[in-house]
Amino acid sequence: QICRKARSTMANMEQTGEKSEGHFLLPILSTFAKESPPKLDEALSMIKERALQHHPTDSKKPPLFGDKAQNAIHYLAFLAEYELLFETALGMYDFEIARAVARNSQMDPKVYLPLLKRLNSLPQHYAKYEVDARLKRYDAALQNLFESIKAEENLEGFSSTESDDPFGNSFENCMVLIERHNLHKSGLRLFEADQAKSRTILISLGCNLLESQKSEAA
């Protein structure tokens, strides 16, 4: 509550002209980082928004690689660590912010640059699926894998990663995700219009319940 109130007061002082725009940027970022749980996604969004607003048209640097944006990211990392900020940026599906965060961190460019290049080149929904699977957000991963199938995204030319989850956007891939992470309820919701697929998910759920010694429910 203190963080929200302080942030609101500082933002209002900037909006009314009592203080110049950006005067309270770092303290406002502190209020995001110190909330419980931290709102690092909103902090990163603010940094990006202000970087885009004030980016000189004649600058050769991308907006998030300017000194002010990089200083703000560096300050935020002092409160939350670069690795967490990087994972947060990935979770926002904003690979531009992720690259800007990783640039001044101790992260190995040989690791994060190929990752971001791959995510940028993958079809939209499948890229989101890979992010969610990496962050162990399995419900969201299943949703995005379903959307990838629905949009008939073409994965030709792409290869699998080191992830345990099989590469591809087929119903079989969905079933692997459903069975590994007990996502039968979500699967039934997503595939409710397809009787055959729903039946496959129900049979899998029955087997899962039997293994858990819940015979009546099975």
N, C-alpha and C positions, 0 to 999 in steps of 0.2 A: 504493500500500500504506500509506503514511504517512497519507493522508487517511482511508482506511477505518478504520485502527486508532485514529486520533484521534477520529473520529466515534463509533466503538463505545465507546470509553472515556468520552467525555462523556455519551453517551446512557445508559450504565450508571450513571453517577454521579447522573443525574437520576432514573432508575427506582428506585434503592435509597434515595433520599431524602437522599443526601449533599449534593446541591444541589437547589434548588427547580426545579420543572418550568419550562422555558423559560429557565433561567439561561444555558444554552449555545447558545441559538437561533442567534445570529449567527455564532459560530465554527463551528457545525455546517453552516450554510448555506455558509460559506467552504469547508469540506471538499468539499461537492458541486460548487461552482463551480470548484475548483482540481484536480479529478480530470482525468485525460486519457483519453478525452474528458470534458468536463464533464457532470455529471448534473443539468442544470437542471430537468428535468421532476420529478425526485425532490425537489429543493429547493422548487419551487412546490407540489408535493403536500403537503409538510410544512407550509408556510405556510398552505395552505387548511385542512388537518386541524386545526391548532392554532387557527385563527380560528373554525372551527365549534365546537370544543370549549369555547372560552372566550367565546363571543359572548353578551353580556347580553341576556336575554329582552325587556327594556324598551327596547333600542336601536332607533332608527329607521333606522340605517345598516345596509346589508347586511354580513355578516361580513367580507368581504374589503375593505371600505371603512373598517373601523375603524382607529384610529391604529396599533395594534401590527402589524396585517397590512400596512398601507401602509408603515410604517417598515421592515419586513422586506423587502418588495418593493424599496423604494428602496435598501436596503443591497445586495441581490442585484444590482440594476442597476449599482451602483458597480463590481461585479466582472465583469459580463457584458453590459452595454448593454441598454437597453429594447427595441430592435427585435428582438434575438435572443431576449429573454424572451417577447416577444409572439408571435413565430413558434413558439417552443417550446410556449407555452400553446395556440396553435391546433393544433399537432401532437398535443397531448394530447386534442384535441376538447373542451377545457374552455373554453367561451366566456366563462364568468363570470370565470375567472382572467385571461383575455386582456383583458377590459374593465378589471379592477382594475390590471393592469400598465400599460395604455395611459393610464389616467386621470392619472397624475402624470408621464407622459413628455412629450417634445416632439412626439409624434405628433398629427397633425391630426384632431380629432374628426369633421370632415366626411368623413374617409376611413374611420376605423376603426369609427365608430358604425353607418353604413349596412352595412358589411361584417358586423359582428357581428349586427346585426338580421336580415340576410338569412340567415346561417348558423343562427341560432336558429329561424327560421321554416321553413326547408327541411325536408323529410323526413329522418330520421336518416341513412340510408346515403348519400343524395345530398349532404347537407351534408359528410359525411366525405370523399366523393369530391372535392368542390370544394376542401377544405382540402388534401388530398394532391396534387391537381393544382397548386395554388398553391405548395406546398413542393417540387414536382418529385419527389415520391415516387410514381413512376408505377406501380409494381407494386401498391402499396396502393390507388392510385386505381382501377386496373382491378378489383381485388377488390371495392371498395366500390360501383363502378358495377354490377358483376355482382350484388351483393347488393340493390341498388336495383331492378334489373330483376326479380329473383327475388321480392322483397317486393311487386312491383307498386305501387311508390310513385307517387303522383299528383303531377305537377309543374305541373298546371294553375294558372294565375294567376301563375306565376313567369316571368321573362324571362332571357335570356342575360346573361352578364357580358362584360367586355372581353377575356376569355381567348380564346386562339386555338382552344381545344377547343370543338367545337360543343355547344350546350346540348341536353340530353335524356338519357333513360335507355333507349336501345334497343340492339339488337345492333350497329346501324350505328355508334352512338357508340363502342361497344367496339372496333370494327374501326379507327376513326380513331385511337384511343389505341394499339392494338396496332401499327399500321403506322408511326405517327410515332415510337414509342419502342422498336421491336423487342421487343415483348412476346408474340411468338408462342407461346413455351413456356408462359408463364403462361396465355395464352388457351386453349391446348389443354387444359390441366389443368382450367380452370374450366368449359369447355364440352364435356368429354369425353363426357357423356351424350347430347349432341345431335349426331347424325351429320352433318346438313346444315351446321351451324355449324362443326363441326370441320373439315369438308372445305373450307369457305370460308377458314378460318385456314390450313390446309395449303397451299392454292393461293397465298395471299398470301405465305406463308413461302418457297415455291418461287420466286416472282417476286423476292423480296428476295434470295435466295441467287444467282439469276442475275445480278442487278444487281451483286452483290459478286464476280462471276466465279467462283462456286463451283458449276460446272455439274453435277458428279457428285452433290453433295448435293441440288441442286435437282431 
